Each structure stands twice: as structure tokens, then as C-alpha cells.
């Protein structure tokens, strides 16, 4: 079992992925600066959770394509 993502994290992440789909990568370290650039999230922990969720979505996207 993994950690449960809140509605806030899912809402922000899905909006970012829809808007910037081609710019995100399947690695966490490459997505961290992109999240800082695209989203106005001041909290470091929340920014890292969003970046991790974006990474997970990008890895799943590659598996289904």
C-alpha cells in the first residue's frame, strides 16, 4: 500500500499535467524544478509530493503507450 494523495495534491497535479504534458519527465529530480517553475507552491513538502505524483503519472503513461 502506498500513501494516499489528498484532493489538493491530485487537483494541482492533474491540472499541471494537462497543461504541461510534454515538458514533464519520468524522473523525480527533473520534475522538481519544473514544479517550482509552473506552480506557485511555497511549501517544500507539498512541492515534493506533487513532483512525486507527476513522476508516477509520467511513468504510468509510458507503460500504456
C-alpha positions in Angstrom: 0.0 0.0 0.0 1.2 3.5 -0.8 0.5 6.9 0.7 -2.9 8.4 -0.1 -2.8 11.6 -2.0 -5.2 14.4 -0.9 -7.6 16.1 -3.2 -5.5 19.2 -3.2 -2.4 17.3 -4.5 -4.4 15.5 -7.1 -6.2 18.6 -8.4 -2.9 20.6 -8.7 -1.0 17.7 -10.3 -3.7 16.8 -12.8 -4.0 20.5 -13.9 -0.2 20.8 -14.3 0.0 17.5 -16.3 -2.8 18.5 -18.6 -1.2 21.9 -19.2 2.4 20.9 -19.5 2.3 17.2 -20.5 5.2 17.3 -23.0 7.6 19.0 -20.6 7.5 16.6 -17.6 9.9 13.7 -17.4 9.7 10.3 -15.8 12.3 11.2 -13.1 11.7 13.0 -9.8 14.8 15.1 -9.9 14.0 16.5 -13.4 10.4 17.3 -12.3 11.2 19.2 -9.1 12.5 22.4 -10.8 9.6 22.2 -13.3 7.0 22.2 -10.5 8.7 25.2 -8.9 8.6 27.0 -12.3 4.9 26.1 -13.2 3.2 26.1 -9.8 3.2 28.7 -7.1 3.7 26.3 -4.2 5.7 27.8 -1.4 5.7 24.7 0.8 8.7 22.4 0.1 7.0 19.2 1.3 3.9 19.8 -0.8 6.0 20.7 -3.8 7.9 17.4 -3.4 4.7 15.4 -3.1 3.3 17.0 -6.3 6.6 16.3 -8.1 6.5 12.6 -7.0 2.9 12.3 -8.1 3.7 13.8 -11.5 6.6 11.4 -11.8 4.3 8.5 -11.1 1.8 9.6 -13.7 4.6 10.0 -16.3 5.9 6.5 -15.6 2.4 5.1 -15.9 1.9 7.0 -19.2 5.0 5.4 -20.7 3.8 1.9 -19.7 0.5 2.3 -21.5 1.8 3.9 -24.7 
